[in-house]
Amino acid sequence: MPVLDSGKSSTVPPKQPTDSDLVLLGSAQSAELAVRDLYISALASAKFSDAQISVLKLFRDHHTAYAQALNGVLGKASTDDRNESLIERFGTQVRNSTTALEALRTLENILVATHTVIVGSLVGLDATNLMASILIVEARHAAVFGSAPKLNVAIALDDVAESLVSPISGGG
């Protein structure tokens, strides 16, 4: 029986990250490490209710887990360097009880914007799946800040944050 050619490429994306994927994943890990450290600073410095402390500790733990998962995908390419520009930009804000929650919301939205660009640029399937799963939870983190005093869900969801990386054409 003859096989019909649909004219579509049968090239399957690789499971493992490509060299360009590793650069993007390194940027993601760097951002996750910085945000984890900013949650640590916020928890150590700012005043929060018991319920807020529980949520912030959970979010800190999520960012720790994401950095570790990215470390596993990066392997030898992992540097464990945090994004110092995020630390400089948000360090003072997260240590201030008045601005901490808004700063953390902004950070979550920056991660959402960054990870959205990364997911759209990755080629390797394993890395794309990991980043997509992280992206979904961080979008929920941003939405949770909508329930914090003086913030609302519309603000949390409508934030137009800049990505920390630029798109790479040819991604997933």
Secondary structure, DSSP 8 states (H G I E B T S, - for coil): ------S-------SS--HHHHHHHHHHHHHHHHHHHHHHHHHHHS---HHHHHHHHHHHHHHHHHHHHHHHHHGGG------HHHHHHHHHHHTSTTTHHHHHHHHHHHHHHHHHHHHHH---HHHHHHHHHHHHHHHHHHHHGGGSTT--HHHHHH-----SS---TT--
